[in-house]
């Protein structure tokens, strides 16, 4: 019996040593890959700079083919103003139209005159509930049925901790706030775990090829590719339970959650 226990302990030690060896090898390969990836980053950027436009230009979008949100924007007259890039609206519809007619919970950061709050209520329907976040106290004037305004600093993790203590999970988050990289990074880190399965996170106005928030998203989602090779055992990380896909558009990034 004693020999059996001794053998079991030795086998356990050997298994732990093998696991540690695999982990160290994996870490060394990750570090080597990280160093190797930098020249490819520069190579891809140089390629993008010299990539010519197609010989046959795409036709300009016809106004009659505009989607629901773009038509709302184009026909806006009496409602509060909305400040959005025109090409955002087809992107919104591509990722958000499946939520129409459902009891949606939406967080919008940065509400200014409140025009987009009204647009979202019109688009998703009367069962939509919106949390509007802004740092300016006068934005409370945009509060109405189905819209709650919370005043706070999106770049302050303590604000989000307080907000999330009293708020449920959400289906959609749209960051159109201060547009500073640290604000965008803090907001994504705080809210991503609280978006429901199948939900969507959108960050607007990511200006510049080396905008730090774009680097934050790139670093965050690198682990999506860390699933090993056929025959190896690399467990899915927590990230895989939070991120199904990442979509980069001009000035805008969309993250979709797994369903």
Secondary structure, 3 states (H helix, E strand, C coil): CHHHHHHHHHHHHHHHHHHHHHHHHHHHHHHHHHHHHHHHHHHHHHHHHHCCCCCCCCCCCCHHHCCHHHHHHHCCCCCCCCCCCCCHHHHHHHHHHHHCCCCCEEEEECCCCCHHHHHHHHHHCCCCEEEEEECCHHHHHHCECCEEEEECCCCCHHHHHHHHHCCCCEEEEEECCCCCHHHHHHHHHHHHHHEEEEEEEEECCCCCCCCHHHHHHHHHHHHHHCCCCCCCCCCCCHHHHCCCEEEEECCEEEEECCC
